[in-house]
Amino acid sequence: MCKSGEVSFKQNADDVPVRVSVVISVLAWLALLPLISLELELELELDSMAMQRAQDGSCLHALVFVYSLCWVCSVGFVVGQTGQLSVDASSQNARKIPDKMFGIFFEEINHAGAGGLWAELVSNRGFEAGGPNTPSNIDPWVIIGNESSIIVGTDRTSCFERNPVALRMEVLCGSKGTDACPSGGVGVYNPGYWGMNIERRKVYKVTLHIRSSDAVSLSVSLTSSDGLRKLASHTITGSKKQFAKWTKIEFHLKSSQNNTNSRLQLTTSRSGVIWLDQVSVMPFDTYMGHGFRKDLASMLANLKPQFLKFPGGNYAMGNYLRNAFQWSETVGSWEERPGHFNDVWGYWTDDGLGFFEFLQLAEDLGASPVWVVNDGASQNEEVSTATIASLVKDVVDGIEFARGGPNTTWGSVRAAMGHPEPFKLDYVSIGNQECWMLYYRGNYQKFYSAIKAAYPGINVISSCDKSTISPSNPADLYDVHVYASSSDMFSRTSMFDNTPRSGPKAIVSEYAVTGDDAGKGTLVAALAEAAFLVGLEKNSDVVEMASCAPLFVNDNDRRWSPDAIVFNSWQNYGCPNYWMLHFFKDSSGAMLHPSSVQISNYDQLVASAITWQSSQDKSSHLKIKVVNFGSKAVDLNISVSGLENGIKSSGSKKTVLTSSGALDENSFQQPQKVAPVSSPIDNAMQQMGVSLGPYSLTSFDLLLEPSKLHSTM
Ligand code: AHR
């Protein structure tokens, strides 16, 4: 017997419960024997007792049935199955998986960007979240002091044209006398997005714009959440003349302590009127210095994503067009960006994470940007084809912003932002999922023609089904979104098996298990998605790209579950499906080999096999992935044929994603409860006996001899 996923034939711990349950079942049958003989004796009793006998007999039959059922159940849930996995690793039968097969889809949902990946610590930094009219709500800013010492409101005196609202603080108290301000002064504080994470010895860049009716003495501090403990502080001072006009102030704060729930305070004990606008606190230490929260961006980089689709989802469309993502409002200096209300997911975004930053993120991750443009539709409205021209032009301008030379109109804006080199934008998705809408196809045609005329090399993605695409309604790719229960997702392993092999390929840009057994990210959901991805690998002649949805959730504002990565202001963890994606990160551009599973009476196993080469050390690997979506352990005989270069005797490993319960999830308390565990395979061979636990994803990564790499890799 093959055991324990080790290639040597050792005792498997999984056998123990199997044997125990068999012993229990046999004992149960032995215990039943007297009852069965009693039943036989009853058969011989007098007719007068027939009624009674019949009743006793049925009771006993029922008992026997229940026992039998228990036995079947007890054995059924733990007894292993035996199966065969055959892999044809010959180069002549291999097929290359597309280079951009697995990527990520970032949507501004669940505070994924604002208060998430975008590292800005101040929420509502421009005081615009309450709308353009004043007086307006200044949430989450809070006043320090009471009406007798300070009056705080908003007016439209900002120096930023597209961003007119400013904060006005009328300080009634002073430094001494009967009107003396309370100790520590009066002013406002900003708690950030559910508390700012301030770290000891780290440096924070503070920027703010200030105007005053009098001389200024304004203390700017990072403090504990109650304001009592100062972590870092700086006082802005200046004469009345100096601040008579809007003045930009920038300085650095270095924290003396750690505090995961800090706030920014702006306080004074000097009477007069002070206006504030565009107040920012950015950590210095961000991913590649480009403003992305380092821990979260690193989690993305670790997936080796080959593309980055952005900015939505429904976020790209808006509930209403006035609230849709408009790329041109999100570029240029951050102070000039008006920000907008993300009405689909119910929160304000300052648009610090704008079009430029998305392109930058893609570049930093080594991923191809896939820009989802608004096609003239929101969730509730639609622009007709007769009036779509200005939006079409806007999208072509957006492409120029990304790809145009630094001397072009929009390319020069990008260059002024510090990126004279064009970004490699090769994919534009026309809309999100609006094919069913009245004007979609008409509008699509306009976008397609204009984009192709200006940028023939751009791949245009349609939201319509493959069957609708034709020479008169062309598309380079068509977008597919799949949301399903875990069993349904598992069965979609074969979703593309019968898709016509010619014509445009699919980008499955949103897929996820949803519903009860998805929870906030369960093991079983991750396994179902793994099986689905195995199906995509096998159908990667008709599926070009795939990404899960959604990617991020700030635990303080969960608008959609499940999500791949959970975080708060200072912590993060990957859900089981985040870890599952790691099993596929070597697949893009790898060689897919035919593989087949033979196993009787058990249809819960799917597998794939690839060979891939490490870009770092050029080592070659045969990776066999097996999803066991069922409750039974499986002893699997793996047989690899056709390998041109042998398997090295050492350096191979097995990685397993599983847990004791199919519905297990990770959490801040147990971030690694469901996470991959790797162990060396001591004696890797082309014929191996391995064991697969119930509800598991296992990868066998077999290190190949370097000398005989086949040329197709
Ligand atoms: O991923 C969450 C939402 O699901 C997306 O915004 C939308 O495109 C889909 O319906």
Boltz pocket constraint, residues with backbone or C-beta under 6 A from the ligand:
constraints:
  - pocket:
      binder: B
      contacts: [[A, 107], [A, 312], [A, 313], [A, 314], [A, 315], [A, 432], [A, 433], [A, 481], [A, 510], [A, 549], [A, 550], [A, 560]]
      max_distance: 6.0
